[in-house]
Amino acid sequence: GVSCRINCIAPHAMMAGATDDPARHPLVVATRALLRALHDQHGRVVRRSLKDAAILAHEASRNGSLGEHDAAAENRQELEDKLEAVDSHGDGAESELQLLWDTAILSRESPEAHGMDVEELEDLVLAYLVAFPDVLADELVMNLFRQVQLGQNILHAEERHINVGAVLEQMKPCLERHKGTAARIAAECCAHLQTRSETLAAKLLVRMDLDGDGFVGEEEFRKTMVPAMALEVENLAISVGVRQLLKEENFADDFHQAVCDVLVEEGQVQVS
């Protein structure tokens, strides 16, 4: 079936002797086009608004539970503004989603009336993981800072010690030399996740099969593909990648030095 053909061109399979270039497989090409649309400047604005909305929703809930109703109301208003911004932008990738659907359906060896089954979703996972390293490499460092920022936002104001924006500014001069490390980690993470493609496909089916018939139809695909991939594949790759980045001695040294410098500059740490 289709899944066999995709597996045969995955990078880890190429190591075993396959000769086709996975980057040129039609499903990978279509997936790369979708990723470019989702992660271009427009896509970044939408995704940043979504991340901000998630943080604000958490803060509104937390402030409400603490009885800080004015702060909670302010959070809720900001949340509504963010969600309106997301709604007005849309996902901006309708044509790329259609292209990916059409490519997957045309890849079938025989015409079938039903939507995508779990094996075809596994093909999508594998294609995504072949195309995703370039995007992941560019976003690893920024996602590290977003995770630190989220951790700070969860704390009471008086417990927040790290000025994340200042740390990022402090690190900017040395980020260029870590690009190669980020690219290597991104490739390794995605290659590792390919070995879990069957499990990831099963999770996608649960999220994308809205009517429970065991298949993902075209309308379901358009509604659920982007958030499902973000939750089950992208977030996992980012989480693993950020942890690996912090295990890199040279990057970790620069990061911790930047944090220390900012704390000293802001008078939160005294240097004897």
Residue, then its C-alpha position, 0 to 999 in steps of 0.5 A: g500500500v501507500s504506507c510501504r512506499i513512504n516507509c521505503i523513502a524515509p531517511h532511516a530506511m535510506m540508510a538500509g539501502a533505499t536510493d530515492d530522495p525522500a525530500r522529493h517524494p510528492l507527499v513530502v513536497a506538498t507537506r513542505a509547502l504547507l509548513r512554509a505557509l504555516h510558518d511564514q510571517h503570517g503563519r507565525v502571527v497566528r501561531r503566536s496569538l494562539k500561544d498567547a491565548a493559551i497563556l492568558a487562558h491559564e492566567a485568567s483561570r489561576n487569578g480567578s481561583l485566587g480571588e484576584h477578579d480584576a486581574a482575571a477580568e483583564n486576562r479574559q479581555e486580552l484572551e478575547d482580543k487574541l482569539e479575535a485576532v486568530d479568527s480574523h487571520g484564519d490559518g492562511a493555508e487553505s490551498e496548501l491543505q487542499l494540495l496535501w489532501d489531493t496528493a495523498i489521495l492521488s498516491r493511492e494505488s487504487p481508487e477508494a471512496h472512503g477517507m484516509d485510514v490510519e496507514e495513510l495518516e502514518d504516511l502523512v506523519l512520515a512526510y511531516l517528519v521528513a519536511f519538518p527539521d528545517v522549520l524545527a531548527d529555526e524555531l528551537v531557540m525561540n521555543l526554549f524562550r517561550q517555555v521559560q516565559l510560560g513558566q514565569n507567567i505561571l508564578h506570582a509576580e513577586e516570584r518572577h525573577i527572569n526577564v526573558g526578553a532581556v535574556l534573549e537580547q543578551m544571547k542574540p550575538c551568539l545565536e548564530r554559532h548555535k545554528g548548526t547544533a540546532a539543525r543537527i538536533a532537529a534532524e535527530c529528533c525528527a528521525h527518532l520520531q519516525t520510529r514512532s510513526e505508527t503510534l503518532a498516526a493512531k493519535l492523529l486518527v483519534r483527533m481527526d476522525l470527528d464522526g468516528d467512522g474510522f476514516v478521515g474525510e476531506e472536510e475533517f482533514r481541512k478542519t483538523m489537520v493543522p491543530a492535530m499535527a501541531l499537538e501530536v507531532e510538532n509539540l512533541a518534536i519541539s519538546v524533545g528538541v528543546r531538552q536536547l538543546l539544553k544538554e548541549e554544553n556550549f549552548a547551555d553555557d551561553f544560556h546560563q551566562a546570559v541569565c546570570d548577566v541579566l540577573v546581575e544587571e537587574g540587581q537580583v543577584q549580588v556579585s561578591 
